[in-house]
Amino acid sequence: MEQIKRAERLLRQVRELQKALKRLDAQVLAVALSAGPSGSWRLFGISAKGISHCKSGVYETAQYITSIIEQKKRILRALFLIEQCFVQMRGTICARVIFLRLGLGLTTRECAIMLKISRRQYQRRYIKALKSFYEMLAQIEGGEKLLLEGTNQLIKPI
């Protein structure tokens, strides 16, 4: 049962991961815009004449951007692992069951109606689909760690 809860929690956090990616892109853009009219030249401490000099905060800015990029890489890796499982599940009832419930956000009743099955049968298929997802993700390198830790570390603001 713990496996099912972890798999469901991870799948519910996909939207949060996507929002975090957008937030990180906005942060990078804000840093770039705050670099001033000369853009990246000023950001890296180089004047318009090409003379390199030490600007206050350039090192900190570079570190901040590096940390954003690293966090973005980790989020993209997590999304890639999840996508790999769905590529393997493509065309199966498991993928459809999970998509209806978590992708479209339908209720159990609505999902059952869409699939033309009883709610009880839908619940059985949903649990089976989550188990299948968990097992697939656990077999992929880095997938088990993602299942155990979740995505909270990935989403936290810098």
C-alpha positions in Angstrom: 0.0 0.0 0.0 2.9 2.3 0.7 4.1 1.9 -2.9 0.7 3.0 -4.2 0.7 6.1 -2.0 4.2 7.0 -3.1 3.4 6.5 -6.8 0.2 8.6 -6.5 2.0 11.4 -4.6 4.7 11.6 -7.2 2.3 11.7 -10.1 0.2 14.4 -8.4 3.4 16.5 -8.0 4.1 16.6 -11.8 2.2 19.9 -12.2 4.2 21.4 -9.3 7.4 20.4 -11.1 6.2 22.1 -14.3 5.3 25.2 -12.3 8.7 25.1 -10.6 10.4 25.1 -14.1 8.4 28.2 -15.2 9.4 29.9 -11.9 13.0 29.1 -12.4 12.9 30.5 -16.0 11.3 33.7 -14.6 14.1 34.0 -12.0 16.8 33.7 -14.7 15.1 36.3 -16.8 14.7 38.6 -13.8 18.4 38.3 -13.1 19.4 38.9 -16.7 17.1 42.0 -16.9 18.5 43.4 -13.6 22.0 43.2 -15.1 21.4 46.5 -16.8 21.2 47.9 -20.3 24.4 46.1 -21.4 22.9 42.7 -20.5 25.3 39.9 -20.2 28.4 42.2 -20.4 27.5 43.9 -17.2 26.4 40.6 -15.6 29.9 39.1 -16.0 31.8 42.3 -15.1 33.0 43.3 -18.5 32.6 46.9 -19.6 31.4 47.9 -23.1 35.1 48.6 -23.9 36.0 45.0 -23.1 37.9 45.8 -20.0 37.4 43.2 -17.3 36.8 44.5 -13.9 35.3 43.2 -10.7 31.7 44.3 -10.2 30.2 43.8 -6.8 27.8 41.0 -6.7 28.9 39.4 -10.0 30.2 36.3 -8.3 27.1 36.0 -6.2 24.9 36.4 -9.3 26.9 33.7 -11.1 26.4 31.4 -8.2 22.7 32.1 -8.1 22.3 31.4 -11.8 24.3 28.2 -11.4 22.1 27.0 -8.5 19.0 27.7 -10.6 20.4 25.7 -13.5 21.3 22.8 -11.3 17.8 22.7 -9.8 16.3 22.9 -13.3 18.4 19.9 -14.3 17.1 17.9 -11.4 13.5 18.7 -12.2 13.9 17.9 -15.8 15.5 14.6 -14.9 12.6 13.7 -12.6 10.1 14.6 -15.4 12.1 12.5 -17.8 12.0 9.5 -15.6 8.2 9.8 -15.2 7.8 10.2 -18.9 9.9 7.1 -19.6 7.4 5.0 -17.5 4.5 6.4 -19.5 6.2 5.7 -22.8 6.4 2.1 -21.7 2.8 2.1 -20.6 1.6 3.8 -23.8 -1.6 2.3 -25.2 -2.4 0.3 -22.1 -5.4 0.6 -19.9 -3.0 1.5 -17.0 -1.9 4.7 -18.8 -5.4 5.7 -19.6 -6.6 5.1 -16.0 -3.9 7.2 -14.5 -4.3 10.0 -17.2 -8.0 10.3 -16.5 -7.6 10.5 -12.8 -4.4 12.5 -12.4 -3.9 14.1 -15.8 -7.4 15.4 -16.3 -8.3 15.6 -12.6 -11.6 13.6 -13.0 -13.3 12.0 -10.0 -13.4 8.3 -9.6 -17.0 8.3 -10.7 -16.3 10.3 -13.8 -13.4 8.1 -14.7 -15.5 5.0 -14.4 -18.2 6.5 -16.6 -15.6 7.4 -19.3 -14.3 3.9 -19.3 -17.8 2.4 -19.1 -17.0 0.3 -16.1 -18.1 0.2 -12.4 -16.4 2.4 -9.8 -15.2 -0.6 -8.0 -13.6 -2.0 -11.2 -12.1 1.4 -11.9 -10.5 1.5 -8.4 -9.0 -2.0 -8.9 -7.5 -0.9 -12.2 -6.3 2.4 -10.8 -4.4 0.5 -8.0 -3.0 -1.9 -10.5 -1.9 0.9 -12.7 -0.1 2.7 -9.8 1.6 -0.5 -8.8 2.7 -1.0 -12.4 4.0 2.6 -12.5 5.9 2.2 -9.3 7.6 -1.0 -10.5 8.6 0.5 -13.8 10.0 3.6 -12.1 11.8 1.6 -9.5 13.6 -0.3 -12.3 14.9 2.9 -14.0 18.2 4.3 -12.6 17.3 7.1 -10.2 13.7 6.2 -10.2 13.7 4.5 -6.8 15.3 7.4 -5.2 12.7 9.7 -6.7 9.9 7.5 -5.4 11.4 7.4 -1.9 12.3 11.1 -1.6 9.5 12.6 -3.7 9.9 15.9 -5.4 9.7 18.3 -2.4 13.5 18.9 -2.5 13.2 19.7 -6.2 10.3 22.2 -5.8 11.6 24.3 -2.9 12.6 27.8 -3.8 16.2 28.9 -4.1 
